[in-house]
Amino acid sequence: MITTEQIRARLQEALRQRTVTQTELAAALGITQSTVAHYLRGDVLPALDTFANLCAALDADPAYILCLRDN
């Protein structure tokens, strides 16, 4: 079973690999830095459109982030 903790961890990993800040990512997505922080803490998951844009901004495979595929 896939957990939000696993998704959160993979989002954090993708952010680290791209070496962008939460503020830079938020600006690219048109959301606030605090919203990005909520995603990375696992407090909430992004809406599908935001998730798609998040993966595009991080150049991350959505299936990997959702733990449907190993890297």
N, CA, C and O atoms as a Tinker XYZ file with bonds, in Angstrom:
   284  protein
     1  N      0.833000   -1.184000    0.000000    73     2
     2  CA     0.000000    0.000000    0.000000    64     1     3
     3  C      0.880000    1.251000    0.000000    63     2     4     5
     4  O      1.834000    1.355000    0.771000    81     3
     5  N      0.552000    2.171000   -0.855000    73     3     6
     6  CA     1.289000    3.434000   -0.979000    64     5     7
     7  C      0.771000    4.400000    0.079000    63     6     8     9
     8  O     -0.436000    4.516000    0.292000    81     7
     9  N      1.695000    5.092000    0.738000    73     7    10
    10  CA     1.314000    6.041000    1.780000    64     9    11
    11  C      1.695000    7.465000    1.374000    63    10    12    13
    12  O      2.550000    7.678000    0.515000    81    11
    13  N      1.045000    8.419000    2.006000    73    11    14
    14  CA     1.392000    9.822000    1.752000    64    13    15
    15  C      2.821000   10.102000    2.208000    63    14    16    17
    16  O      3.477000   10.989000    1.661000    81    15
    17  N      3.308000    9.369000    3.189000    73    15    18
    18  CA     4.687000    9.536000    3.651000    64    17    19
    19  C      5.669000    9.181000    2.533000    63    18    20    21
    20  O      6.675000    9.867000    2.353000    81    19
    21  N      5.386000    8.126000    1.790000    73    19    22
    22  CA     6.251000    7.743000    0.678000    64    21    23
    23  C      6.223000    8.807000   -0.420000    63    22    24    25
    24  O      7.264000    9.151000   -0.979000    81    23
    25  N      5.046000    9.320000   -0.725000    73    23    26
    26  CA     4.917000   10.358000   -1.750000    64    25    27
    27  C      5.651000   11.614000   -1.299000    63    26    28    29
    28  O      6.368000   12.233000   -2.085000    81    27
    29  N      5.477000   11.987000   -0.046000    73    27    30
    30  CA     6.166000   13.153000    0.506000    64    29    31
    31  C      7.673000   12.998000    0.380000    63    30    32    33
    32  O      8.363000   13.933000   -0.025000    81    31
    33  N      8.182000   11.832000    0.723000    73    31    34
    34  CA     9.623000   11.588000    0.664000    64    33    35
    35  C     10.138000   11.715000   -0.775000    63    34    36    37
    36  O     11.219000   12.258000   -1.004000    81    35
    37  N      9.374000   11.220000   -1.727000    73    35    38
    38  CA     9.812000   11.303000   -3.124000    64    37    39
    39  C      9.723000   12.732000   -3.661000    63    38    40    41
    40  O     10.539000   13.135000   -4.489000    81    39
    41  N      8.749000   13.485000   -3.200000    73    39    42
    42  CA     8.691000   14.903000   -3.578000    64    41    43
    43  C      9.918000   15.638000   -3.046000    63    42    44    45
    44  O     10.538000   16.426000   -3.760000    81    43
    45  N     10.261000   15.373000   -1.789000    73    43    46
    46  CA    11.444000   16.012000   -1.205000    64    45    47
    47  C     12.705000   15.625000   -1.968000    63    46    48    49
    48  O     13.567000   16.467000   -2.221000    81    47
    49  N     12.811000   14.360000   -2.332000    73    47    50
    50  CA    13.960000   13.880000   -3.091000    64    49    51
    51  C     14.062000   14.602000   -4.440000    63    50    52    53
    52  O     15.145000   15.027000   -4.845000    81    51
    53  N     12.936000   14.734000   -5.123000    73    51    54
    54  CA    12.926000   15.411000   -6.424000    64    53    55
    55  C     13.344000   16.870000   -6.285000    63    54    56    57
    56  O     14.065000   17.394000   -7.134000    81    55
    57  N     12.901000   17.519000   -5.231000    73    55    58
    58  CA    13.270000   18.913000   -4.994000    64    57    59
    59  C     14.775000   19.029000   -4.745000    63    58    60    61
    60  O     15.426000   19.925000   -5.283000    81    59
    61  N     15.323000   18.131000   -3.938000    73    59    62
    62  CA    16.766000   18.144000   -3.667000    64    61    63
    63  C     17.574000   17.906000   -4.947000    63    62    64    65
    64  O     18.595000   18.558000   -5.169000    81    63
    65  N     17.123000   16.983000   -5.776000    73    63    66
    66  CA    17.857000   16.664000   -7.002000    64    65    67
    67  C     17.872000   17.831000   -7.980000    63    66    68    69
    68  O     18.839000   18.003000   -8.722000    81    67
    69  N     16.825000   18.623000   -7.988000    73    67    70
    70  CA    16.748000   19.779000   -8.898000    64    69    71
    71  C     17.461000   20.989000   -8.325000    63    70    72    73
    72  O     17.687000   21.965000   -9.040000    81    71
    73  N     17.811000   20.948000   -7.081000    73    71    74
    74  CA    18.483000   22.045000   -6.378000    64    73    75
    75  C     17.780000   23.385000   -6.565000    63    74    76    77
    76  O     18.416000   24.403000   -6.839000    81    75
    77  N     16.466000   23.368000   -6.414000    73    75    78
    78  CA    15.692000   24.610000   -6.383000    64    77    79
    79  C     15.139000   24.774000   -4.979000    63    78    80    81
    80  O     14.946000   23.795000   -4.258000    81    79
    81  N     14.890000   25.992000   -4.607000    73    79    82
    82  CA    14.316000   26.246000   -3.291000    64    81    83
    83  C     12.799000   26.119000   -3.353000    63    82    84    85
    84  O     12.201000   26.131000   -4.429000    81    83
    85  N     12.201000   26.000000   -2.197000    73    83    86
    86  CA    10.739000   25.971000   -2.122000    64    85    87
    87  C     10.160000   27.263000   -2.687000    63    86    88    89
    88  O      9.123000   27.244000   -3.350000    81    87
    89  N     10.816000   28.365000   -2.431000    73    87    90
    90  CA    10.352000   29.663000   -2.926000    64    89    91
    91  C     10.400000   29.711000   -4.449000    63    90    92    93
    92  O      9.463000   30.189000   -5.088000    81    91
    93  N     11.478000   29.221000   -5.023000    73    91    94
    94  CA    11.598000   29.194000   -6.488000    64    93    95
    95  C     10.544000   28.283000   -7.108000    63    94    96    97
    96  O      9.944000   28.622000   -8.129000    81    95
    97  N     10.323000   27.137000   -6.495000    73    95    98
    98  CA     9.317000   26.202000   -6.994000    64    97    99
    99  C      7.933000   26.820000   -6.899000    63    98   100   101
   100  O      7.135000   26.719000   -7.831000    81    99
   101  N      7.652000   27.451000   -5.786000    73    99   102
   102  CA     6.353000   28.094000   -5.603000    64   101   103
   103  C      6.118000   29.160000   -6.669000    63   102   104   105
   104  O      5.028000   29.253000   -7.233000    81   103
   105  N      7.136000   29.954000   -6.940000    73   103   106
   106  CA     7.005000   31.001000   -7.958000    64   105   107
   107  C      6.737000   30.395000   -9.332000    63   106   108   109
   108  O      5.924000   30.918000  -10.094000    81   107
   109  N      7.411000   29.303000   -9.649000    73   107   110
   110  CA     7.215000   28.640000  -10.941000    64   109   111
   111  C      5.801000   28.082000  -11.073000    63   110   112   113
   112  O      5.256000   28.013000  -12.175000    81   111
   113  N      5.206000   27.683000   -9.944000    73   111   114
   114  CA     3.873000   27.084000   -9.959000    64   113   115
   115  C      2.762000   28.103000   -9.723000    63   114   116   117
   116  O      1.586000   27.794000   -9.909000    81   115
   117  N      3.128000   29.310000   -9.317000    73   115   118
   118  CA     2.121000   30.323000   -9.028000    64   117   119
   119  C      1.371000   30.061000   -7.734000    63   118   120   121
   120  O      0.191000   30.388000   -7.606000    81   119
   121  N      2.079000   29.459000   -6.767000    73   119   122
   122  CA     1.496000   29.192000   -5.446000    64   121   123
   123  C      2.430000   29.774000   -4.392000    63   122   124   125
   124  O      3.508000   30.269000   -4.722000    81   123
   125  N      2.030000   29.720000   -3.153000    73   123   126
   126  CA     2.868000   30.267000   -2.094000    64   125   127
   127  C      3.897000   29.246000   -1.626000    63   126   128   129
   128  O      3.722000   28.040000   -1.795000    81   127
   129  N      4.961000   29.753000   -1.041000    73   127   130
   130  CA     5.995000   28.879000   -0.481000    64   129   131
   131  C      5.415000   28.023000    0.625000    63   130   132   133
   132  O      5.803000   26.865000    0.776000    81   131
   133  N      4.495000   28.566000    1.400000    73   131   134
   134  CA     3.916000   27.781000    2.493000    64   133   135
   135  C      3.100000   26.602000    1.961000    63   134   136   137
   136  O      3.034000   25.555000    2.604000    81   135
   137  N      2.485000   26.766000    0.801000    73   135   138
   138  CA     1.755000   25.649000    0.193000    64   137   139
   139  C      2.726000   24.549000   -0.212000    63   138   140   141
   140  O      2.459000   23.368000    0.011000    81   139
   141  N      3.849000   24.931000   -0.804000    73   139   142
   142  CA     4.878000   23.947000   -1.153000    64   141   143
   143  C      5.355000   23.232000    0.109000    63   142   144   145
   144  O      5.528000   22.013000    0.109000    81   143
   145  N      5.566000   23.984000    1.173000    73   143   146
   146  CA     6.005000   23.390000    2.437000    64   145   147
   147  C      4.988000   22.378000    2.951000    63   146   148   149
   148  O      5.366000   21.323000    3.462000    81   147
   149  N      3.706000   22.688000    2.820000    73   147   150
   150  CA     2.661000   21.742000    3.238000    64   149   151
   151  C      2.749000   20.454000    2.427000    63   150   152   153
   152  O      2.598000   19.366000    2.983000    81   151
   153  N      2.990000   20.559000    1.133000    73   151   154
   154  CA     3.142000   19.363000    0.289000    64   153   155
   155  C      4.336000   18.534000    0.745000    63   154   156   157
   156  O      4.250000   17.310000    0.845000    81   155
   157  N      5.446000   19.205000    1.020000    73   155   158
   158  CA     6.673000   18.502000    1.386000    64   157   159
   159  C      6.626000   17.910000    2.787000    63   158   160   161
   160  O      7.333000   16.944000    3.076000    81   159
   161  N      5.810000   18.472000    3.647000    73   159   162
   162  CA     5.619000   17.900000    4.990000    64   161   163
   163  C      4.592000   16.775000    4.971000    63   162   164   165
   164  O      4.490000   16.004000    5.925000    81   163
   165  N      3.839000   16.684000    3.895000    73   163   166
   166  CA     2.805000   15.661000    3.810000    64   165   167
   167  C      1.519000   16.062000    4.495000    63   166   168   169
   168  O      0.655000   15.221000    4.741000    81   167
   169  N      1.380000   17.358000    4.810000    73   167   170
   170  CA     0.146000   17.837000    5.437000    64   169   171
   171  C     -1.035000   17.681000    4.487000    63   170   172   173
   172  O     -2.130000   17.288000    4.889000    81   171
   173  N     -0.788000   17.998000    3.221000    73   171   174
   174  CA    -1.808000   17.887000    2.170000    64   173   175
   175  C     -1.117000   17.429000    0.892000    63   174   176   177
   176  O      0.095000   17.582000    0.734000    81   175
   177  N     -1.895000   16.874000   -0.001000    73   175   178
   178  CA    -1.386000   16.535000   -1.325000    64   177   179
   179  C     -1.922000   17.554000   -2.313000    63   178   180   181
   180  O     -3.030000   18.062000   -2.139000    81   179
   181  N     -1.155000   17.859000   -3.341000    73   179   182
   182  CA    -1.610000   18.849000   -4.325000    64   181   183
   183  C     -2.773000   18.311000   -5.160000    63   182   184   185
   184  O     -2.944000   17.103000   -5.319000    81   183
   185  N     -3.558000   19.238000   -5.681000    73   183   186
   186  CA    -4.594000   18.872000   -6.643000    64   185   187
   187  C     -3.903000   18.276000   -7.865000    63   186   188   189
   188  O     -2.710000   18.493000   -8.076000    81   187
   189  N     -4.647000   17.532000   -8.661000    73   187   190
   190  CA    -4.050000   16.846000   -9.810000    64   189   191
   191  C     -3.350000   17.788000  -10.782000    63   190   192   193
   192  O     -2.257000   17.484000  -11.260000    81   191
   193  N     -3.966000   18.923000  -11.077000    73   191   194
   194  CA    -3.319000   19.853000  -12.000000    64   193   195
   195  C     -2.044000   20.433000  -11.394000    63   194   196   197
   196  O     -1.044000   20.605000  -12.092000    81   195
   197  N     -2.077000   20.728000  -10.118000    73   195   198
   198  CA    -0.885000   21.238000   -9.440000    64   197   199
   199  C      0.185000   20.155000   -9.378000    63   198   200   201
   200  O      1.370000   20.439000   -9.553000    81   199
   201  N     -0.228000   18.917000   -9.132000    73   199   202
   202  CA     0.720000   17.802000   -9.100000    64   201   203
   203  C      1.413000   17.645000  -10.454000    63   202   204   205
   204  O      2.627000   17.453000  -10.516000    81   203
   205  N      0.642000   17.727000  -11.530000    73   203   206
   206  CA     1.216000   17.606000  -12.870000    64   205   207
   207  C      2.220000   18.732000  -13.124000    63   206   208   209
   208  O      3.303000   18.490000  -13.657000    81   207
   209  N      1.866000   19.949000  -12.747000    73   207   210
   210  CA     2.771000   21.093000  -12.920000    64   209   211
   211  C      4.000000   20.974000  -12.023000    63   210   212   213
   212  O      5.102000   21.357000  -12.417000    81   211
   213  N      3.810000   20.449000  -10.831000    73   211   214
   214  CA     4.907000   20.230000   -9.895000    64   213   215
   215  C      5.912000   19.242000  -10.488000    63   214   216   217
   216  O      7.119000   19.482000  -10.455000    81   215
   217  N      5.416000   18.144000  -11.022000    73   215   218
   218  CA     6.299000   17.149000  -11.639000    64   217   219
   219  C      7.028000   17.742000  -12.842000    63   218   220   221
   220  O      8.216000   17.486000  -13.041000    81   219
   221  N      6.324000   18.526000  -13.634000    73   219   222
   222  CA     6.960000   19.160000  -14.796000    64   221   223
   223  C      8.050000   20.132000  -14.350000    63   222   224   225
   224  O      9.140000   20.147000  -14.922000    81   223
   225  N      7.764000   20.937000  -13.335000    73   223   226
   226  CA     8.738000   21.923000  -12.847000    64   225   227
   227  C      9.972000   21.249000  -12.265000    63   226   228   229
   228  O     11.078000   21.782000  -12.355000    81   227
   229  N      9.781000   20.073000  -11.668000    73   227   230
   230  CA    10.904000   19.345000  -11.075000    64   229   231
   231  C     11.514000   18.335000  -12.044000    63   230   232   233
   232  O     12.481000   17.649000  -11.712000    81   231
   233  N     10.941000   18.250000  -13.243000    73   231   234
   234  CA    11.379000   17.258000  -14.229000    64   233   235
   235  C     11.373000   15.866000  -13.594000    63   234   236   237
   236  O     12.322000   15.095000  -13.734000    81   235
   237  N     10.283000   15.572000  -12.898000    73   235   238
   238  CA    10.138000   14.313000  -12.166000    64   237   239
   239  C      9.055000   13.456000  -12.808000    63   238   240   241
   240  O      8.052000   13.974000  -13.299000    81   239
   241  N      9.260000   12.164000  -12.801000    73   239   242
   242  CA     8.297000   11.207000  -13.334000    64   241   243
   243  C      7.130000   11.084000  -12.351000    63   242   244   245
   244  O      7.334000   10.650000  -11.218000    81   243
   245  N      5.915000   11.456000  -12.758000    73   243   246
   246  CA     4.772000   11.361000  -11.850000    64   245   247
   247  C      4.554000    9.953000  -11.292000    63   246   248   249
   248  O      4.173000    9.796000  -10.132000    81   247
   249  N      4.793000    8.935000  -12.114000    73   247   250
   250  CA     4.622000    7.559000  -11.644000    64   249   251
   251  C      5.625000    7.237000  -10.543000    63   250   252   253
   252  O      5.307000    6.504000   -9.607000    81   251
   253  N      6.829000    7.779000  -10.649000    73   251   254
   254  CA     7.820000    7.568000   -9.596000    64   253   255
   255  C      7.404000    8.287000   -8.320000    63   254   256   257
   256  O      7.454000    7.706000   -7.236000    81   255
   257  N      6.998000    9.540000   -8.439000    73   255   258
   258  CA     6.584000   10.310000   -7.261000    64   257   259
   259  C      5.420000    9.615000   -6.549000    63   258   260   261
   260  O      5.360000    9.600000   -5.320000    81   259
   261  N      4.503000    9.046000   -7.320000    73   259   262
   262  CA     3.340000    8.363000   -6.734000    64   261   263
   263  C      3.652000    6.925000   -6.313000    63   262   264   265
   264  O      2.752000    6.181000   -5.924000    81   263
   265  N      4.921000    6.537000   -6.390000    73   263   266
   266  CA     5.373000    5.209000   -5.964000    64   265   267
   267  C      4.763000    4.091000   -6.812000    63   266   268   269
   268  O      4.572000    2.974000   -6.331000    81   267
   269  N      4.465000    4.395000   -8.057000    73   267   270
   270  CA     3.945000    3.383000   -8.968000    64   269   271
   271  C      5.069000    2.751000   -9.769000    63   270   272   273
   272  O      4.873000    1.746000  -10.452000    81   271
   273  N      6.249000    3.351000   -9.678000    73   271   274
   274  CA     7.407000    2.869000  -10.412000    64   273   275
   275  C      8.648000    3.201000   -9.608000    63   274   276   277
   276  O      8.714000    4.248000   -8.965000    81   275
   277  N      9.625000    2.318000   -9.640000    73   275   278
   278  CA    10.915000    2.612000   -9.032000    64   277   279
   279  C     11.773000    3.348000  -10.033000    63   278   280   281
   280  O     11.616000    3.174000  -11.241000    81   279
   281  N     12.670000    4.162000   -9.543000    73   279   282
   282  CA    13.537000    4.942000  -10.413000    64   281   283
   283  C     14.583000    4.086000  -11.073000    63   282   284
   284  O     15.399000    4.593000  -11.843000    81   283
